[in-house]
Amino acid sequence: MTRVLRVLRLKRVPIFQQLCIEEVLFYKTTSNWLVLNEGHPQAHPTVVLGISGKPEKMCNLELVERDKIPLIKRFSGGGTVIVDGSTIFASLIVNQADVPECKPYPREIMDWSKGIYGPAFRSAVTKPELELGLRENDYVFGDLKFGGNAQAITKGRWLHHTSFLWDFDPTNMLYLQMPEKRPQYRGDRDHKAFLTPLKDHVGRREDLWAAVKVAAGEHFVLEEVSISDVLRDNHSSSSGSSGGNSGSAWMEACRTKFVGLDGKAVPPPPGGHDDTTLA
């Protein structure tokens, strides 16, 4: 049986748009996907919560309100992260029937993902002694985190998405509270003592993406597609779809939403890099 993985490379796509795209790919298509995205270099810091995340428990609401930090509640589970122009993203969307060796549970998906990202990092890192490790829901080098993960699981299909810290601004971490439930290996360390940026361990972002695709190619036959292909395919297969290829109609139907401090949905911020129009 030939297992095909469609590779969608996004460049400078805001995290809100990316999450909406992933939601559509997960629920509205039957393909396997690898989605890679660098985000926009001028992206405003944005807090992304899991679908059941509560801003009052996860965020420093006073600072968030003062600095007008956007809040997004994504369609998947998992914890809360803050992302900006230095965050890079990779997501795997897979049919259970195509990977019967991986049971559809978060820990098993994490373990399976190491078969992709472990060899990729082994190839891309500048220090051969570095080895990707799994600590609870995190990717780590030793006891330093560089990637956080979340999953969405439905009948016959699952999604595993990762935010990788290419770099990070410690001041942005002040928008997050120390979570009540946190990994045991973290202890009471603050973000500065707990995180390590990938820029210190990988030469170029392109080196990492190339290595990820090579590693994925050991498990799947890869098929490169563009966002234009995705928008066109979705438009042609959706009855009653509004005209054009902007994708705004199906983005608006997604469960991924901007939310206010109370966790309730609010309109997207005007202009900037987080509106619902794809270039």
N, C-alpha and C positions, 0 to 999 in steps of 0.2 A: 504494500500500500504506500503510495506517494503522499507524503505530508507536505503541504505547501504552506509557507508562512509569508504573508504579504507584508512588505516593509514600507512603512510610511515615514518619510523623513520630513519633519516640520522644521522651519527655521524662523525664529523670532515670532512665534505664535504665542500670544498671552495664555496664561494658565487657564483662565476661564474658557477660552475657546478650545484649548486642548482637551479639557475635561469633557466638554460637550461633544467633541468629536469622538472621544473614546467611548462615551456613553452610547452614542449612535452605533459605533462599530460593534460594541458588545451586544446590544439588544436587537439591532436591526439588520445585522449581517450574519452570515454563517461561516465566514472565513476565519482563519488564524491570522493574527496581526502582531507585528512588532512596530511600535510607535516610538520614534526618537524625536526629541525637541530640545532646542537650546534656550527657548524663551527669548524675550526681548531685552537687549542690554540696558534699555532705559526704563524697564518695567518698575512700577512703583512697588515697594514691599507689600505683599499681600498675604493674609493669613488664610490658610485652607484647612477647614475642619472636616472630620468624617461626618457621615450622614446623621449620626446621633450626637455629635459634638455640641456642647453648650458654651457659647462665648463667655459667659460669666465664670465658668470653671476653668477655661483654657486660656483666656486672654487677660492681659492687663487693660481693662476697659477704659481706664482714665487716659492712658497713653494712646490707645487705639483711637479714642474719640478726639483727643487733642490733635493728633497727627493725621487724622482722616485716613486711617489704614483700612483698605477694603477687606471685607470678610466674605469668603466663599464657603458654602457648604456643598461638598461634592456628593456624588451618588453612591460612593463606596464607603465601606467601614474604615476602621483604623483611627489613628490619632491625628493630632493637629500639628501642622508645620507652617513655617513662614518661608515664602519663596520670593526671589527677586531676580534681577538680571544675571546673577551669578549661579543660579540653580539650573541644572540640566535634568532632563526627564527621560525615562525609558519605561515603556509599558508593554506587557505581553498579554494578549487575549487569545485564549486557546480552547479548542473543543476537547472535551474530556475523552471522546472516542479516539482522538489522535495522539493522546499521551496516556494510555491506560496504565502506565507504570506510575503515574502521579495521582494519588487519591485527592479528591476535591475538598481539601481542608487546608486552612491557612498554613499550618506548620509544614505539611507535606508539599504545598506549593512553594514555600520558601526553600525547602530542601532541594526541590527539583530545579528551581531557578539558579541555584548555585552551579548546576551543570552548564548553564549558559554564561553567567557572569563570572564564575570562578576562573575558567580558562581565559576569558576576555581580559580580566585584570592581570592575570599571570603574564599575558602577552604585552599589555600596555604599560604596566608600572615601570618606573625607572630603577627601582631597587628590587632585585630578584628575590630577596628574602621576604618581601611582603606577600601575604596570602589573604585573599578574601575570606572572612569568617562570618558566621551567623550568630548573632547574640539576640535571642528573643525575636523581635520583629525588625532587627536592624542588620545592615551590612557594616562590617567593621574591619579595621586593621588592628589587631591586638584588642585593646579595650577602648579604641577611639572610633566613634561612629562617623561614617561618611555618606550613608544612604539610609533613608527611611522608606518603609513599604506599607502598602495597604492592598486589600483584595475586595473584589466583588465576586460572588459565587452564585450561579443560578443552575437550574437543571441542565446538565450536559455541557456546561460552559463556565469558564472562570477568567477573571482578569487580575493581573498582578502589576500594580504600578509603583514606580520608584522615583523619589526625588533625590538626586545626587548633589552633594555640596561641592561644586567646582571651587567655589570660594564662598565666604560668608562675612557679613558685617556684624560683629558682636553686638553693636547697639540695636540692631533689628531684633535680636533675641529678647530684648526687654519687653517686647509686645506680648510675649508668651509668659504665662505663669509656670512655675514649677509644677508639673502634673502631680496629682495625688497618687496615681498609679504610674510608676515608672519602672524601667528595667532594673532588675536587681544589680546588674553589673555597673549601672550608672551610679548608684548610691545617691549622694547629695551633691555630686559635682555640678557646677554650673556649666552653661553651654561652652564657654571658652575652654574648660578643662575636659570636656566630654566629646568634642567634635574635632575632626581634622579635615582640611580642604583637599580635594583631589588634585588641585593645581600643584601641590607639593609632592605629588607621587606619580603623576602622569604628565608626559611631555605636552601633548596637545589634545584638545577635545576630539579632533578628528581621529587621532590615534585610538581613542577609546571606542568611538562609534564603529570604526573599521574592525576593531577586535571583537566587538559584540556581534557584528554581522557574520564574521568568520565563525565564531563559536556557535551561533544560531544555525549556520549552514551545516554543521555537523549533525543536527537533529532534523532539519527541514530542508526542502527545496525552496529557495528564496525567490520572491517575485517583487521587484521594486515597483511601487506605485506613487503617484503624486496626489496632493490634496485635490487638484482639479478632477482626477479620476474618481476620487471618493465622492465629491460633490455631484459629479455628473451621474454616477451610478445610483446614488441615493435619490437624486431628483427624478431619474427615469423610472425608478421602482416604486416611488411614493405617489399614491393617488391623491389628487386634490392638493398637490404641493404648489406653493406660490411660485411664480416665475423667477428666473435668475438662478445663478449658481452661488450666491453669497452664503448659503447655508443658514441664514438667520432664522428661517421658519422652523427648521428642526432643532436648532439650538434653543429657541424659545420654549419648545416642548419638553426639554430635558429637565430632569430633577435637580441637576446642578444649578445652584442659584447664588446670587449675591444675597447676603443677609445683613440685617442690622444688629445692633448690640443685644437685642432681645432674641436673636436667632430666627426672626421671621424674614421672609423673602422681601427684598427691596429691588427697585429698578437698578440696572447696571449704572456705574458712574458715567457721567457724560464725557464723551471724547476720550482722549488718552489712549492707552494700549489695551484696555479691557472692555471695549465695546463688543458688539456681536456681529461685526462685519469683517469677514475674512478678505484679506487682500488677494 
